[in-house]
Amino acid sequence: MTVDTMNVEVATLAGGCFWCMESVYRPLDGVLEVLSGYTGGHVENPTYNEVCSHTTGHMEAVQIKFNPNRVSYREILDLFWQQIDPTDPGGQFHDRGESYRTAIFYHNEEQRHLAEESKNALTRSLRFNKPIVTKILPAAPFYPAEDYHQGYYEKNAFRYALYRQGSGRDAFLKKHWSEEKDSLRKRLTPMQFHVTQEKGTEPPFQNEFWDNEKEGIYVDIVSGEPLFSSKDKFDSGCGWPSFARPMLKSNILEKIDLSHNMTRTEVVSRNSSSHLGHVFNDGPGPDGSRYCINSAALRFIPKEDLEREGYGDFLYLFSDF
């Protein structure tokens, strides 16, 4: 892929474990590359073991290359605050020590201004009852981490899921960013909220779309992002809507799910983080996938309403040509 270097900017962020930060930014639309590494210290080309010894001054960080025409630095900062405990000077969650401190490393004066502005806004919000201690620092030499750390959450999905589950990060974020869910609770039906926000499952054969045969697309009930097409829907006999593939692979995330004493692959909507269902390997598609999705996580837009609803770009799916 050819990258227009005129439209590439760099953001460097320390948010504790770089595996967790990578998993957030890599799938983000407009992000071109995410590297895990070390920065802020006084040792050149440090190793992971040296950084973990907390004697190098380095922090685990990610360096993000992004297209500012598709995702802004402000949006990257907003997402950053929602991944960390900005009140903890001694590490992040179960990871303790100086290498797990948080910081925003700015690359120019505009980034410094935006970082300070976002930090001040977070302080004024009174979301946390302790001071915000995340530092805003000038960018320093960035040393990429060892190869096995790059994309760890994808290459070692099971181990990453175990780590993430036990780290305390998700429990903290759920506690401090809950008002969005309060708003959703008012907007969604009880079943829609249970499925999308609490990873629930609706009854089979007793849901809105399991036997829907109309032409159209299925979008995220929370964010409206397009997810699946009726062209890829099939009757799997399971009692839930089943699809051979997503309409836009970039709009979903697949995560290891260890709940209920099972190992499954959860399907999540990328922009809203809504739970959608699970994907299995017993489908009819070329790669054997069966996306088993809850109706309560979806809104169906018939073909004839696509233009009016703002999804006219997808009319080509139903063209005879």
C-alpha positions as CSV (number, residue, x, y, z in Angstrom):
1,M,0.0,0.0,0.0
2,T,1.3,3.4,-0.9
3,V,1.2,5.9,2.0
4,D,1.0,9.6,1.3
5,T,3.7,10.9,3.7
6,M,2.2,14.4,3.5
7,N,-0.7,13.0,5.5
8,V,1.1,11.1,8.2
9,E,1.5,12.3,11.8
10,V,3.0,10.6,14.8
11,A,1.6,10.3,18.4
12,T,3.5,8.8,21.2
13,L,1.6,7.7,24.3
14,A,2.5,5.7,27.5
15,G,-0.5,4.0,29.0
16,G,0.9,1.2,31.0
17,C,1.2,-2.2,29.3
18,F,1.8,-1.5,25.7
19,W,0.0,-4.7,24.6
20,C,-3.2,-3.1,25.9
21,M,-2.6,0.2,24.1
22,E,-1.7,-1.5,20.9
23,S,-5.0,-3.4,20.9
24,V,-6.9,-0.2,21.1
25,Y,-5.2,1.8,18.4
26,R,-4.3,-0.7,15.7
27,P,-7.9,-1.3,14.6
28,L,-8.7,2.5,14.6
29,D,-9.7,3.9,11.2
30,G,-7.0,6.2,10.0
31,V,-4.2,4.6,12.0
32,L,-1.4,3.4,9.7
33,E,1.0,1.8,12.1
34,V,1.4,1.1,15.8
35,L,4.7,0.2,17.4
36,S,5.2,-0.9,21.0
37,G,8.4,0.4,22.5
38,Y,10.3,2.3,25.2
39,T,10.8,6.0,25.6
40,G,11.5,8.7,28.2
41,G,14.6,7.2,29.8
42,H,18.3,7.5,29.7
43,V,19.5,4.2,28.3
44,E,20.0,3.7,24.5
45,N,18.3,0.6,22.9
46,P,17.1,-0.9,26.2
47,T,15.8,-4.5,26.4
48,Y,12.5,-5.5,27.9
49,N,14.2,-6.9,30.9
50,E,16.2,-3.7,31.5
51,V,13.1,-1.6,31.3
52,C,11.2,-4.0,33.7
53,S,14.0,-3.5,36.2
54,H,12.8,0.1,36.5
55,T,16.4,1.5,36.3
56,T,16.4,2.9,32.8
57,G,13.8,5.7,33.3
58,H,11.9,4.4,30.2
59,M,8.2,3.8,30.0
60,E,6.4,1.3,28.0
61,A,4.7,3.3,25.2
62,V,3.2,3.0,21.7
63,Q,4.1,5.2,18.8
64,I,1.2,5.7,16.4
65,K,1.4,6.8,12.8
66,F,-1.9,8.2,11.6
67,N,-3.6,10.1,8.8
68,P,-5.0,13.3,10.4
69,N,-7.6,13.6,7.6
70,R,-9.2,10.3,8.9
71,V,-8.5,10.5,12.6
72,S,-7.5,13.6,14.6
73,Y,-4.9,13.9,17.3
74,R,-7.7,15.1,19.6
75,E,-9.6,11.9,19.0
76,I,-6.5,9.9,19.7
77,L,-6.1,11.8,23.0
78,D,-9.8,11.3,23.9
79,L,-9.3,7.6,23.4
80,F,-6.1,7.6,25.4
81,W,-7.7,8.9,28.6
82,Q,-10.4,6.2,28.4
83,Q,-7.8,3.5,28.6
84,I,-5.8,4.5,31.7
85,D,-6.0,5.5,35.3
86,P,-4.6,9.0,35.0
87,T,-4.5,9.4,38.8
88,D,-1.9,6.7,39.5
89,P,1.8,7.9,39.7
90,G,3.2,4.4,40.4
91,G,2.0,2.3,37.5
92,Q,-1.1,1.0,35.9
93,F,-3.5,-1.4,37.6
94,H,-1.6,-4.6,38.5
95,D,1.5,-3.5,36.7
96,R,3.7,-1.4,39.1
97,G,6.8,0.6,38.7
98,E,8.2,3.5,36.7
99,S,8.0,1.7,33.4
100,Y,4.2,1.5,33.7
101,R,3.7,5.2,34.3
102,T,1.5,7.3,32.0
103,A,2.5,10.2,29.8
104,I,1.7,12.0,26.5
105,F,4.9,12.7,24.5
106,Y,4.2,15.7,22.2
107,H,6.0,16.1,18.8
108,N,5.2,19.7,18.2
109,E,3.6,22.7,19.8
110,E,0.2,22.0,18.5
111,Q,0.3,18.5,20.1
112,R,1.5,20.0,23.3
113,H,-1.4,22.5,23.3
114,L,-4.0,19.9,22.5
115,A,-2.6,17.5,25.2
116,E,-2.7,20.2,27.9
117,E,-6.2,21.2,26.7
118,S,-7.5,17.7,27.0
119,K,-5.9,17.1,30.4
120,N,-7.4,20.3,31.7
121,A,-10.8,19.3,30.3
122,L,-10.5,15.9,32.1
123,T,-9.6,17.7,35.4
124,R,-12.6,20.0,35.1
125,S,-15.0,17.1,34.4
126,L,-14.5,15.9,38.0
127,R,-14.7,12.3,36.7
128,F,-11.9,11.4,39.2
129,N,-11.7,12.4,42.8
130,K,-7.9,12.5,42.7
131,P,-5.5,14.7,40.8
132,I,-4.6,13.9,37.2
133,V,-0.9,13.0,37.3
134,T,-0.3,11.9,33.7
135,K,2.6,13.9,32.5
136,I,2.9,15.9,29.2
137,L,6.5,15.7,28.0
138,P,8.5,16.5,24.8
139,A,9.0,13.5,22.6
140,A,12.2,11.6,23.3
141,P,14.0,8.9,21.4
142,F,11.7,6.0,20.9
143,Y,13.1,2.4,20.9
144,P,10.9,-0.3,19.4
145,A,10.3,-3.3,21.6
146,E,11.4,-6.8,20.7
147,D,9.5,-8.4,17.8
148,Y,7.5,-10.8,20.1
149,H,5.9,-7.7,21.7
150,Q,4.6,-6.3,18.4
151,G,1.0,-7.2,17.8
152,Y,1.1,-9.4,20.9
153,Y,-2.7,-9.2,21.5
154,E,-3.2,-10.8,18.1
155,K,-0.3,-13.3,18.0
156,N,-1.0,-14.5,21.5
157,A,-4.7,-13.8,21.8
158,F,-5.4,-16.4,24.5
159,R,-2.6,-15.3,26.8
160,Y,-3.5,-11.7,26.2
161,A,-7.1,-12.3,27.2
162,L,-6.0,-14.0,30.4
163,Y,-3.7,-11.1,31.2
164,R,-6.3,-8.5,30.3
165,Q,-8.9,-10.2,32.4
166,G,-6.7,-10.3,35.5
167,S,-5.0,-6.9,35.2
168,G,-7.9,-4.9,36.7
169,R,-7.9,-2.5,33.7
170,D,-11.3,-3.3,32.4
171,A,-13.0,-3.1,35.8
172,F,-11.5,0.3,36.4
173,L,-12.6,1.6,33.0
174,K,-16.1,0.3,33.4
175,K,-16.4,2.0,36.8
176,H,-15.2,5.5,35.6
177,W,-16.7,5.7,32.2
178,S,-20.2,4.4,33.0
179,E,-22.4,7.4,32.3
180,E,-22.3,6.6,28.6
181,K,-24.0,3.3,29.6
182,D,-26.6,5.2,31.7
183,S,-27.5,7.1,28.5
184,L,-27.7,3.9,26.5
185,R,-29.9,2.3,29.1
186,K,-32.5,5.0,28.5
187,R,-32.2,4.7,24.7
188,L,-32.1,1.0,24.3
189,T,-34.6,-1.7,25.2
190,P,-33.7,-3.9,28.1
191,M,-32.7,-6.8,25.8
192,Q,-30.7,-4.5,23.5
193,F,-28.8,-3.1,26.5
194,H,-28.3,-6.6,28.0
195,V,-26.8,-7.9,24.8
196,T,-24.7,-5.0,23.7
197,Q,-23.4,-3.8,27.1
198,E,-23.6,-6.8,29.3
199,K,-22.6,-9.5,26.8
200,G,-25.9,-11.1,27.0
201,T,-27.6,-13.6,24.6
202,E,-31.2,-13.4,23.5
203,P,-33.3,-16.5,23.1
204,P,-32.9,-18.5,19.9
205,F,-35.9,-18.4,17.5
206,Q,-37.4,-15.6,19.6
207,N,-35.6,-12.6,18.2
208,E,-36.3,-10.1,15.5
209,F,-34.1,-11.1,12.6
210,W,-33.3,-14.8,12.8
211,D,-35.7,-15.6,9.9
212,N,-35.6,-12.2,8.2
213,E,-35.3,-12.7,4.4
214,K,-35.6,-9.1,3.2
215,E,-32.8,-7.5,1.3
216,G,-30.9,-4.8,3.1
217,I,-28.1,-4.2,5.6
218,Y,-27.7,-4.7,9.3
219,V,-26.1,-1.9,11.3
220,D,-24.9,-1.5,14.9
221,I,-27.9,-0.6,17.1
222,V,-25.7,1.7,19.1
223,S,-23.5,3.5,16.6
224,G,-25.2,2.9,13.3
225,E,-22.0,1.6,11.7
226,P,-22.7,-0.9,8.9
227,L,-21.9,-4.5,9.9
228,F,-23.6,-7.2,7.8
229,S,-25.5,-7.6,4.5
230,S,-28.5,-9.8,3.7
231,K,-26.4,-11.1,0.8
232,D,-24.2,-12.9,3.3
233,K,-27.1,-14.1,5.6
234,F,-28.0,-17.7,5.7
235,D,-30.1,-20.1,7.8
236,S,-27.8,-22.0,10.0
237,G,-30.5,-23.6,12.1
238,C,-29.2,-22.0,15.3
239,G,-32.1,-19.6,15.9
240,W,-30.0,-16.4,15.6
241,P,-29.0,-14.4,12.5
242,S,-26.0,-16.0,10.8
243,F,-23.7,-14.4,8.3
244,A,-20.8,-15.8,6.2
245,R,-18.8,-12.6,6.5
246,P,-19.0,-9.0,7.8
247,M,-19.8,-6.4,5.2
248,L,-16.8,-4.3,6.3
249,K,-14.2,-6.3,8.2
250,S,-12.7,-3.1,9.6
251,N,-16.0,-2.4,11.5
252,I,-15.7,-5.4,13.8
253,L,-13.2,-6.7,16.3
254,E,-12.7,-10.4,17.2
255,K,-11.6,-11.1,20.8
256,I,-11.0,-14.3,22.8
257,D,-13.9,-14.9,25.1
258,L,-13.2,-17.1,28.2
259,S,-16.6,-16.8,29.8
260,H,-18.9,-19.7,30.9
261,N,-15.9,-22.0,31.0
262,M,-15.5,-22.0,27.3
263,T,-13.0,-20.6,24.8
264,R,-14.8,-18.7,22.0
265,T,-14.2,-15.8,19.7
266,E,-16.4,-12.8,20.5
267,V,-17.5,-10.4,17.8
268,V,-17.5,-6.7,18.9
269,S,-18.5,-3.6,17.0
270,R,-15.3,-1.5,16.6
271,N,-16.6,2.0,17.2
272,S,-19.2,1.4,19.9
273,S,-17.5,-1.7,21.6
274,S,-20.9,-3.3,21.5
275,H,-21.1,-7.1,22.0
276,L,-22.6,-8.6,18.9
277,G,-22.2,-12.3,19.2
278,H,-19.6,-14.9,18.3
279,V,-17.9,-16.3,15.2
280,F,-17.5,-20.0,14.6
281,N,-15.7,-22.1,12.0
282,D,-18.6,-24.1,10.7
283,G,-20.0,-21.7,8.1
284,P,-20.5,-22.0,4.4
285,G,-18.2,-19.2,3.3
286,P,-14.8,-19.5,1.7
287,D,-13.1,-19.3,5.1
288,G,-15.7,-21.4,6.9
289,S,-16.9,-18.6,9.1
290,R,-20.3,-18.4,10.8
291,Y,-21.0,-15.0,12.5
292,C,-23.7,-15.8,15.0
293,I,-25.1,-12.4,15.9
294,N,-27.8,-11.3,18.3
295,S,-30.8,-9.5,16.7
296,A,-30.8,-7.1,19.6
297,A,-27.4,-5.8,18.6
298,L,-28.6,-4.9,15.1
299,R,-30.9,-2.5,13.3
300,F,-32.1,-3.6,9.8
301,I,-32.3,-1.1,7.0
302,P,-34.2,-2.4,4.0
303,K,-32.7,-1.9,0.5
304,E,-35.4,0.6,-0.4
305,D,-34.5,2.8,2.6
306,L,-30.7,2.9,2.2
307,E,-30.6,6.2,0.4
308,R,-33.0,7.9,2.8
309,E,-31.2,6.5,5.9
310,G,-27.8,7.8,4.7
311,Y,-26.4,4.4,3.5
312,G,-26.8,5.0,-0.2
313,D,-23.2,4.0,-0.8
314,F,-24.3,0.4,-0.2
315,L,-26.9,0.2,-2.9
316,Y,-24.4,-1.3,-5.2
317,L,-24.6,-4.6,-3.2
318,F,-28.1,-5.1,-4.6
319,S,-27.5,-4.0,-8.1
320,D,-28.2,-6.4,-11.0
321,F,-25.1,-5.4,-12.8
